[in-house]
Amino acid sequence: MPPALLRSVFEARGLKEYFDEDPRFEFKGLIYPGVDASTFRVRYKDPQGPVETDFVVKKALNTQFSRDALIRERGHLKSFLGSTHIVKILDLVDNPLEKNNYPGEWVILEYLSNGTIDEFITFLVRRRIERLPNRVLWRFFLCLIRACCAMAWPRNLAPDQPQELEFPILDRPLSGLAHNDLHGSNVLIGEFLPDPEHNITPVLKFIDFGHTGAPRSAEAGITGERQNVWDIGAIMLSLIAVQPLMNPRNHASVQIYALRNNLESKASWIFRPNDERPEGLDEALGDMVGACLAVDPSLRPSLEDLSALALEAVIRRDARFYGEYSESDAAIRALCHLIVFER
């Protein structure tokens, strides 16, 4: 048995004992045995009614590095409260772990049952789905941009305040935070929401903020925001190509003109010889992703520009704009139900 899994199994036994002492809770088991922390699923059963809610316990390994990472993550998650596109930290009433002084560092998080973006793409490959509708891509892109805005301008709302759709707050300074571990396995798929951005595609949420802080990229002139923009560009490239785990830093560079700039980009999968583009891909979307993957960080688009352009596309580029059934609300909703909820 791998060491991480062995440690997680041992931790699961301890957590189960603590939650089994309280009839409100049912320990469901291990979700993921991580290198620095493992996650476990627990069910809360309302003693006054039939309501059941699952949540996640994230428990750091018993090393100083892992404990420090979880302490750091807890602080960031509290500052991100109020953000729709960041996994939510929870506060349990009469928490058995708190009451009984469960050892080590842990945090309680909302449970998102629909997997990661990488798992989503892997399922597409398995089902031989070769491309996603542009309207799905635009909405997912807007989710990623909004999550970056949540990090750039933390809301710091009270836990009982409603969550907001994140946008640039131009009268406040940027936080400078880089996620530092942002890839398709750290973006979770949530539920449909009753708003125009998430009524036909589910919300996406960033997770895993143990390494969040100053940017760790060695690029000259890098900022936290520009590093995050690169990372969401790489995630979008994987979604467009329907290839998990793409690393555009290993791709050939290409000279492109995008968002009013001549720039060198790592989006050679999109910008091909003889001005060819991937079949069916909206050129405006390809240009934005290409700009996010600019080699020079200073030429990557700002979150203000990305937010405005992606929101306008989600609003204006409807099924009639594309003129294909695959871009209709009904087709997209059916596709998302198949890929997200029925796999």
ABEGO torsion letter per residue (X at the ends): XBAAAAAAAAAAAAAAAAAAABAABBBAEBABBBAABBBBBBBBBBAABABBBBBBBBBBBBBAAAAAAAAAAAAAAAAABGBAABBBBBBBBGBAAAAAGBBEBBBBBBBBAAEBAAAAAAAAAAAGBABBBAAAAAAAAAAAAAAAAAAABBAGBBAABBBBBBBBBAABBBAGBBAGABBAAABBBBBBBBBAAAAABBBBBBBGAAABEBBABABBGBBAAAAAAAAAAAAAAAAAAGBBGBBAAABBBBBBBBGGBBBBBAAAAABBBGGBBBBGBBAAAAAAAAAAABABAAABBBAAAAAAAAAAAAAABBAAAAGBAAABAAAAAAAAAAAAAAX
